[in-house]
Amino acid sequence: MKVIVLGAGIIGVSTAWHLLERGHEVVVVDRQPDAALETSFANAAQISVSYCEPWANRDAPLKMLKWMFSKEAPLLFRPQLDWQQWRWGLQFLGQCNDAAFERNVQQIVALGAYSHAALKDVVSATGIEYQRLERGIAHYYTDQKSFDTAGDAAALMRKYGVARKVVSREELFQIEPAFKSFAHRIVGGTFTPSDESGDARLFTQQLAKRCQARGAQFMYGHDIARLNQAGGAIESIAVCARGTGERSQKAQKAQKDQKDQEIKADAVVVACGSYSAPLLRTVGVDLPIYPGKGYSATFKLKKPELAPYVSTIDDEVKCAMSRLGDHLRVAGTIELGGYDHSLDTPLAKARCRMLANRIEEVLPGVCDTRTEEEGGQPHFWTGLRPATPTNIPYIGKTKVGRLWVNAGHGTLGWTHGAGSGKAMAELISGETPAMNFGFYGLQRPNPRLTTSAA
Ligand SMILES: Cc1cc2nc3c(=O)[nH]c(=O)nc-3n(C[C@H](O)[C@H](O)[C@H](O)COP(=O)(O)OP(=O)(O)OC[C@H]3O[C@@H](n4cnc5c(N)ncnc54)[C@H](O)[C@@H]3O)c2cc1C
């Protein structure tokens, strides 16, 4: 079969890899000059099978109201004149109850476990190096009331096979001594030894190279202009080469006169992250995937000997930190305010500075958090998480013939990348992925299948 994969983020590239494994001919289209240059570029680096609770929970509505006017709010709803945003918001509210929360957790854990196993297989088959650390993920609390409820979330995870355990502050410092410098604030934590961390961009770009070496064609620098539909099925896709920079102004003019290139295939997979929703809507497939803007800051380590190896979540500000070689990445916050990539607005600057200030507070003097004006070289970044109200992605077959979707991975696309790619390739090949998951347009979760955490 010939399959076109639209999007070369972690999801598209993993899909391509697993399609090649099954002997398909693969073409990948992406507007960027390389793989993983949008949301998969600089995320928090966590392979987080266990820390996977969706944002939609019974406390979320009240918290969101409280946070509406705070620049540093972990979850910020910025109202727009956009029906899609409001509809998404209403559907999100519909998930803010205990029954939906547990139902969603169950599926997210199933996909996480499946994906962790798939990631390990890809790594052992390819030998890709991506600053991987198999040291687990810890979560520390600075508020006694929040820590008191940590046991409930850990118990829920254990119910679905994830070994998350509550640890005292002393146990936490044994697991990760780096946080002793913040001991006066930490009241306790949780820890899952089986989780890990690593650089999603490095992994995705190297996997893309291996796909190319196995014969996949990567059409970088191409916009997806159209999905051409006839008789209820995709007939072809139209792509258009992009001009970049000043040098290409002539090329851009030439390109205007040039016709779009039409490509035909037996199947087309939409894996365009947050941009999947508007693209799919052009052919009548309406999915609630909305951009959830997040930020990361990557700092050079000044004192590597004092920096953590265990990837960690800071409960108070809801940010995650991971060591990537001689750098520390800290990332977090979610802003629902449209397709906005800006880093230079007062709000974006405040959120980036918040990450830097927090690192200085938790790990004083460990990272070079100086601003550029002060002579530092911080790397601030923003990405649009393809968020769904449930935090469950859409993996499956659309009502349009030959059109498949693998998108909506929200806060966990790196964790779920390998497994989502594998499951998509299996479905296209007529196989049934061995996990208890509700594939879009195909089947309800299969209660007879059981999964356990990797
Ligand atoms: C701050 C932050 C921290 C995060 N931390 C973690 C974490 O620790 N662990 C975790 O598991 N996940 C994390 N995530 C989530 C994860 O990064 C995303 O879920 C994942 O990157 C989504 O991958 P994707 O392939 O769907 O999208 P993308 O990586 O955005 O890929 C989509 C691709 O489609 C292409 N594309 C889109 N539209 C078009 C078009 N019209 N024409 C041509 N090409 C197009 C884009 O160029 C892009 O390359 C985090 C996200 C953020 C923002």
Ligand as a Chemical Component Dictionary entry (heavy atoms), coordinates in Angstrom:
data_LIG
# 
_chem_comp.id                   LIG 
_chem_comp.type                 NON-POLYMER 
_chem_comp.pdbx_formal_charge   0 
_chem_comp.three_letter_code    LIG 
# 
loop_
_chem_comp_atom.comp_id 
_chem_comp_atom.atom_id 
_chem_comp_atom.alt_atom_id 
_chem_comp_atom.type_symbol 
_chem_comp_atom.charge 
_chem_comp_atom.model_Cartn_x 
_chem_comp_atom.model_Cartn_y 
_chem_comp_atom.model_Cartn_z 
_chem_comp_atom.pdbx_ordinal 
LIG C1  C1  C 0 5.446  22.970 26.833 1  
LIG C2  C2  C 0 5.137  21.554 26.408 2  
LIG C3  C3  C 0 5.617  20.507 27.177 3  
LIG C4  C4  C 0 5.316  19.197 26.822 4  
LIG N1  N1  N 0 5.861  18.171 27.539 5  
LIG C5  C5  C 0 5.608  16.888 27.187 6  
LIG C6  C6  C 0 6.199  15.814 27.902 7  
LIG O1  O1  O 0 7.004  16.002 28.811 8  
LIG N2  N2  N 0 5.857  14.553 27.556 9  
LIG C7  C7  C 0 4.987  14.288 26.551 10 
LIG O2  O2  O 0 4.682  13.130 26.323 11 
LIG N3  N3  N 0 4.465  15.286 25.804 12 
LIG C8  C8  C 0 4.745  16.580 26.101 13 
LIG N4  N4  N 0 4.206  17.600 25.380 14 
LIG C9  C9  C 0 3.258  17.284 24.302 15 
LIG C10 C10 C 0 3.952  16.872 23.020 16 
LIG O3  O3  O 0 5.053  17.706 22.750 17 
LIG C11 C11 C 0 2.939  16.936 21.857 18 
LIG O4  O4  O 0 1.781  16.212 22.198 19 
LIG C12 C12 C 0 3.531  16.330 20.593 20 
LIG O5  O5  O 0 4.720  17.004 20.256 21 
LIG C13 C13 C 0 2.541  16.440 19.428 22 
LIG O6  O6  O 0 3.155  15.841 18.317 23 
LIG P1  P1  P 0 2.493  15.899 16.892 24 
LIG O7  O7  O 0 3.338  15.108 15.988 25 
LIG O8  O8  O 0 1.048  15.563 16.989 26 
LIG O9  O9  O 0 2.521  17.456 16.505 27 
LIG P2  P2  P 0 3.725  18.319 15.916 28 
LIG O10 O10 O 0 5.012  17.973 16.530 29 
LIG O11 O11 O 0 3.286  19.741 15.973 30 
LIG O12 O12 O 0 3.788  17.842 14.416 31 
LIG C14 C14 C 0 2.830  18.234 13.454 32 
LIG C15 C15 C 0 3.568  18.506 12.158 33 
LIG O13 O13 O 0 2.610  18.840 11.161 34 
LIG C16 C16 C 0 3.141  19.840 10.340 35 
LIG N5  N5  N 0 2.030  20.580 9.739  36 
LIG C17 C17 C 0 0.938  21.082 10.363 37 
LIG N6  N6  N 0 0.120  21.679 9.466  38 
LIG C18 C18 C 0 0.713  21.552 8.265  39 
LIG C19 C19 C 0 0.364  21.984 6.941  40 
LIG N7  N7  N 0 -0.779 22.648 6.679  41 
LIG N8  N8  N 0 1.208  21.699 5.922  42 
LIG C20 C20 C 0 2.358  21.017 6.151  43 
LIG N9  N9  N 0 2.755  20.584 7.375  44 
LIG C21 C21 C 0 1.929  20.853 8.429  45 
LIG C22 C22 C 0 3.972  20.712 11.277 46 
LIG O14 O14 O 0 4.998  21.376 10.580 47 
LIG C23 C23 C 0 4.509  19.701 12.274 48 
LIG O15 O15 O 0 5.830  19.281 11.980 49 
LIG C24 C24 C 0 4.504  18.931 25.695 50 
LIG C25 C25 C 0 4.054  19.994 24.906 51 
LIG C26 C26 C 0 4.378  21.289 25.244 52 
LIG C27 C27 C 0 3.895  22.416 24.388 53 
# 
loop_
_chem_comp_bond.comp_id 
_chem_comp_bond.atom_id_1 
_chem_comp_bond.atom_id_2 
_chem_comp_bond.value_order 
_chem_comp_bond.pdbx_ordinal 
LIG C1  C2  SING 1  
LIG C2  C3  SING 2  
LIG C2  C26 DOUB 3  
LIG C3  C4  DOUB 4  
LIG C4  N1  SING 5  
LIG C4  C24 SING 6  
LIG N1  C5  DOUB 7  
LIG C5  C6  SING 8  
LIG C5  C8  SING 9  
LIG C6  O1  DOUB 10 
LIG C6  N2  SING 11 
LIG N2  C7  SING 12 
LIG C7  O2  DOUB 13 
LIG C7  N3  SING 14 
LIG N3  C8  DOUB 15 
LIG C8  N4  SING 16 
LIG N4  C9  SING 17 
LIG N4  C24 SING 18 
LIG C9  C10 SING 19 
LIG C10 O3  SING 20 
LIG C10 C11 SING 21 
LIG C11 O4  SING 22 
LIG C11 C12 SING 23 
LIG C12 O5  SING 24 
LIG C12 C13 SING 25 
LIG C13 O6  SING 26 
LIG O6  P1  SING 27 
LIG P1  O7  DOUB 28 
LIG P1  O8  SING 29 
LIG P1  O9  SING 30 
LIG O9  P2  SING 31 
LIG P2  O10 DOUB 32 
LIG P2  O11 SING 33 
LIG P2  O12 SING 34 
LIG O12 C14 SING 35 
LIG C14 C15 SING 36 
LIG C15 O13 SING 37 
LIG C15 C23 SING 38 
LIG O13 C16 SING 39 
LIG C16 N5  SING 40 
LIG C16 C22 SING 41 
LIG N5  C17 SING 42 
LIG N5  C21 SING 43 
LIG C17 N6  DOUB 44 
LIG N6  C18 SING 45 
LIG C18 C19 SING 46 
LIG C18 C21 DOUB 47 
LIG C19 N7  SING 48 
LIG C19 N8  DOUB 49 
LIG N8  C20 SING 50 
LIG C20 N9  DOUB 51 
LIG N9  C21 SING 52 
LIG C22 O14 SING 53 
LIG C22 C23 SING 54 
LIG C23 O15 SING 55 
LIG C24 C25 DOUB 56 
LIG C25 C26 SING 57 
LIG C26 C27 SING 58 
# 
